[in-house]
């Protein structure tokens, strides 16, 4: 993997995560506690593993 490719991947990841945070803020504003409850049960980018009881 070249340095150029690595820089592109890193740039994409930074921009993508910034976009996710922005969208989460919008969804929290629109749906409030209901969306916050959903956020607690799910993962941000990948499905969260359930904790065993």
Backbone bond lengths (Angstrom), bond angles and torsions (degrees), N, CA, C in turn:
res aa  C-N    CA-C-N  psi(-1)  N-CA   C-N-CA  omega(-1)  CA-C   N-CA-C  phi
1 X - - - 1.439 - - 1.534 108.06 -
2 X 1.303 116.05 129.53 1.457 119.61 -177.50 1.524 110.49 -81.91
3 X 1.316 115.61 164.51 1.463 121.32 178.06 1.525 110.56 -61.82
4 X 1.329 116.41 -35.38 1.462 120.63 179.34 1.529 110.74 -64.72
5 X 1.304 116.76 -43.58 1.468 120.97 178.81 1.522 110.69 -64.82
6 X 1.311 117.02 -42.64 1.456 121.61 178.33 1.521 110.62 -60.99
7 X 1.312 117.44 -42.92 1.467 121.50 178.89 1.528 110.98 -63.87
8 X 1.320 117.19 -39.65 1.467 120.68 178.64 1.522 111.01 -65.26
9 X 1.313 117.07 -42.76 1.466 120.98 179.60 1.527 110.02 -64.75
10 X 1.317 117.06 -44.14 1.459 120.98 178.95 1.527 111.13 -62.84
11 X 1.321 117.24 -42.71 1.469 121.35 178.46 1.524 110.87 -62.27
12 X 1.322 116.57 -44.42 1.465 120.42 178.67 1.524 110.48 -60.95
13 X 1.322 117.58 -45.36 1.463 121.20 -178.62 1.523 111.23 -60.81
14 X 1.312 117.35 -43.35 1.467 121.48 179.43 1.525 110.47 -63.48
15 X 1.321 117.28 -46.50 1.466 120.78 179.99 1.526 111.05 -66.07
16 X 1.322 117.33 -39.61 1.457 121.24 -179.01 1.521 110.60 -64.36
17 X 1.326 117.20 -46.24 1.459 120.35 179.93 1.527 111.56 -64.88
18 X 1.324 116.90 -36.21 1.469 119.79 175.95 1.521 110.32 -63.71
19 X 1.311 116.74 -40.56 1.472 121.17 178.84 1.523 111.08 -65.20
20 X 1.322 117.10 -41.37 1.464 120.84 178.92 1.523 110.17 -60.70
21 X 1.315 117.40 -45.05 1.471 120.91 178.87 1.524 111.21 -61.72
22 X 1.315 116.07 -41.63 1.467 120.62 178.93 1.526 110.35 -62.30
23 X 1.317 117.05 -46.56 1.463 120.91 -179.70 1.522 111.37 -65.19
24 X 1.329 117.49 -37.79 1.462 119.89 177.57 1.524 110.60 -62.48
25 X 1.320 117.16 -40.70 1.470 120.62 178.13 1.529 110.67 -62.34
26 X 1.331 116.78 -42.04 1.458 120.13 178.23 1.529 111.37 -63.73
27 X 1.327 116.28 -42.39 1.456 120.41 179.94 1.523 111.81 -67.54
28 X 1.320 117.58 -37.24 1.464 120.48 175.62 1.525 110.66 -63.60
29 X 1.310 116.40 -39.86 1.463 120.69 178.58 1.530 110.57 -65.28
30 X 1.306 116.60 -40.34 1.465 120.91 -177.01 1.525 112.82 -76.63
31 X 1.343 118.04 -39.62 1.462 120.94 -171.35 1.525 114.38 -115.40
32 X 1.320 117.88 -9.21 1.460 122.36 173.58 1.520 115.08 58.39
33 X 1.337 114.17 -129.96 1.462 121.55 -173.56 1.525 112.55 -61.74
34 X 1.316 116.77 -32.31 1.468 119.75 179.80 1.535 110.72 -62.98
35 X 1.329 116.71 -44.08 1.468 119.52 178.63 1.526 110.84 -71.46
36 X 1.316 117.23 -35.95 1.461 120.37 178.19 1.524 110.36 -61.40
37 X 1.314 117.03 -39.82 1.462 121.61 176.37 1.525 110.57 -62.30
38 X 1.318 116.05 -41.44 1.470 120.81 177.82 1.535 110.54 -62.98
39 X 1.329 116.99 -42.07 1.463 121.32 179.85 1.535 111.38 -60.86
40 X 1.329 116.11 -36.12 1.463 120.15 -179.25 1.525 112.22 -69.03
41 X 1.338 117.19 -26.67 1.459 121.30 -177.46 1.526 113.70 -92.14
42 X 1.307 117.72 -17.47 1.459 120.76 -173.93 1.522 111.39 -121.83
43 X 1.318 116.22 163.84 1.451 121.26 176.99 1.525 110.91 -85.64
44 X 1.301 116.91 159.70 1.459 120.49 -179.18 1.527 111.31 -71.82
45 X 1.304 117.90 -50.57 1.462 121.29 -178.11 1.523 113.26 -110.86
46 X 1.313 115.86 -29.60 1.456 121.31 -178.28 1.532 108.23 -129.67
47 X 1.322 117.62 151.75 1.469 119.11 178.29 1.523 110.97 -56.21
48 X 1.314 115.44 136.70 1.465 120.27 179.69 1.518 109.46 -78.00
49 X 1.292 116.05 145.45 1.461 120.34 175.31 1.522 107.49 -80.56
50 X 1.314 115.68 138.86 1.451 120.12 178.39 1.529 109.28 -74.34
51 X 1.305 114.23 139.81 1.455 119.35 176.36 1.521 108.72 -80.96
52 X 1.311 115.71 137.87 1.471 118.48 179.24 1.517 108.98 -75.73
53 X 1.303 115.93 144.57 1.481 121.60 -177.30 1.493 112.24 -82.13
